[in-house]
């Protein structure tokens, strides 16, 4: 019987070494998630300010060429999922169409 086997239900493994590595990786994932949320909120606020400034100066609510640039940037970097992510990001900044 191995002394290295201990129940680790939250990691999905009973191997203590693997569970420790998983917990460490999950801590980093949680840090990344927090940073992404903070950046998402900052980006949305800036995008809303851009739109408000543009409309207040007599411009259009949207600049479709800019949205296409963003969609293409995310699609190129991340594939089809990037397109979906970009659509969500754009909606967070400008609201639903």
The 8 nearest C-alpha neighbors of each residue, nearest first, counted from 0:
[[1, 2, 4, 3, 5, 14, 13, 6],
 [2, 0, 3, 4, 5, 14, 15, 13],
 [1, 3, 4, 0, 5, 15, 14, 13],
 [2, 4, 1, 15, 14, 5, 16, 13],
 [3, 5, 14, 2, 13, 15, 1, 6],
 [6, 4, 13, 15, 7, 14, 3, 2],
 [5, 7, 13, 8, 4, 12, 14, 15],
 [8, 6, 13, 9, 10, 12, 5, 18],
 [9, 7, 11, 10, 6, 12, 13, 18],
 [8, 10, 7, 11, 12, 18, 22, 6],
 [11, 9, 8, 12, 18, 7, 21, 22],
 [10, 12, 8, 9, 7, 13, 18, 6],
 [13, 11, 14, 10, 7, 18, 8, 17],
 [12, 14, 6, 7, 5, 4, 15, 11],
 [13, 15, 4, 17, 12, 16, 18, 5],
 [16, 14, 18, 17, 3, 5, 4, 19],
 [17, 15, 19, 18, 14, 20, 3, 21],
 [16, 18, 20, 14, 19, 15, 21, 12],
 [19, 17, 15, 21, 16, 20, 10, 14],
 [18, 20, 16, 22, 17, 21, 15, 23],
 [21, 19, 23, 17, 18, 22, 24, 16],
 [22, 20, 18, 24, 23, 19, 25, 17],
 [21, 23, 25, 19, 20, 24, 18, 26],
 [24, 22, 20, 26, 21, 25, 19, 27],
 [25, 23, 21, 27, 26, 22, 28, 20],
 [24, 26, 28, 22, 27, 23, 21, 29],
 [25, 27, 29, 23, 24, 28, 22, 30],
 [26, 28, 30, 24, 25, 29, 31, 23],
 [29, 27, 25, 31, 30, 26, 32, 24],
 [28, 30, 32, 26, 27, 31, 25, 33],
 [31, 29, 27, 33, 28, 32, 34, 26],
 [30, 32, 28, 34, 29, 33, 35, 27],
 [33, 31, 29, 35, 30, 34, 28, 36],
 [32, 34, 36, 30, 31, 35, 29, 37],
 [33, 35, 31, 37, 32, 36, 38, 30],
 [36, 34, 32, 38, 37, 33, 39, 31],
 [37, 35, 39, 33, 34, 38, 32, 40],
 [36, 38, 34, 40, 35, 39, 41, 33],
 [37, 39, 41, 35, 40, 36, 42, 34],
 [40, 38, 36, 42, 37, 41, 35, 43],
 [39, 41, 43, 37, 38, 42, 44, 36],
 [40, 42, 38, 44, 43, 39, 45, 37],
 [43, 41, 45, 39, 44, 40, 38, 46],
 [42, 44, 92, 46, 40, 45, 41, 91],
 [45, 43, 47, 41, 42, 46, 40, 48],
 [46, 44, 48, 42, 47, 43, 49, 41],
 [45, 47, 92, 49, 43, 48, 44, 42],
 [46, 48, 50, 44, 92, 45, 49, 93],
 [49, 47, 45, 51, 46, 50, 52, 44],
 [48, 50, 46, 52, 47, 51, 53, 45],
 [51, 49, 53, 47, 48, 52, 60, 54],
 [50, 52, 48, 54, 53, 49, 55, 47],
 [53, 51, 55, 49, 50, 54, 48, 56],
 [52, 54, 58, 50, 56, 51, 55, 49],
 [55, 53, 58, 57, 51, 56, 52, 59],
 [56, 54, 52, 57, 53, 51, 58, 50],
 [55, 57, 53, 54, 58, 52, 51, 59],
 [58, 56, 54, 55, 53, 59, 52, 60],
 [59, 57, 54, 53, 56, 60, 55, 52],
 [58, 60, 61, 54, 53, 57, 62, 50],
 [59, 61, 54, 50, 58, 53, 62, 51],
 [62, 60, 59, 63, 50, 93, 66, 65],
 [61, 63, 65, 64, 66, 59, 60, 67],
 [62, 64, 66, 65, 61, 67, 68, 60],
 [63, 65, 67, 66, 62, 68, 69, 61],
 [66, 64, 68, 63, 67, 62, 69, 61],
 [65, 67, 63, 69, 68, 64, 70, 62],
 [66, 68, 70, 64, 65, 69, 71, 63],
 [69, 67, 65, 71, 66, 70, 72, 64],
 [68, 70, 72, 66, 71, 67, 73, 65],
 [71, 69, 67, 73, 72, 68, 85, 82],
 [70, 72, 74, 68, 69, 73, 75, 67],
 [73, 71, 69, 75, 70, 74, 68, 76],
 [72, 74, 81, 76, 70, 75, 71, 77],
 [75, 73, 78, 81, 82, 71, 77, 76],
 [74, 76, 72, 73, 78, 77, 71, 81],
 [75, 77, 73, 74, 78, 72, 81, 71],
 [78, 76, 81, 74, 73, 75, 80, 79],
 [79, 77, 74, 81, 80, 75, 76, 82],
 [78, 80, 82, 81, 74, 77, 83, 75],
 [81, 79, 83, 82, 78, 77, 84, 74],
 [82, 80, 77, 74, 73, 84, 78, 79],
 [81, 83, 74, 85, 79, 80, 84, 70],
 [82, 84, 80, 86, 81, 85, 87, 79],
 [83, 85, 81, 87, 86, 82, 80, 88],
 [86, 84, 88, 82, 87, 83, 70, 81],
 [85, 87, 83, 89, 84, 88, 90, 82],
 [88, 86, 90, 84, 85, 89, 91, 83],
 [89, 87, 85, 91, 90, 86, 84, 92],
 [88, 90, 86, 92, 91, 87, 85, 93],
 [89, 91, 94, 87, 93, 92, 88, 95],
 [92, 90, 88, 89, 43, 94, 93, 87],
 [93, 91, 43, 46, 47, 89, 90, 94],
 [92, 94, 90, 47, 91, 89, 46, 95],
 [95, 93, 90, 91, 92, 96, 89, 47],
 [96, 94, 90, 93, 91, 89, 92, 87],
 [95, 94, 90, 93, 61, 89, 60, 86]]
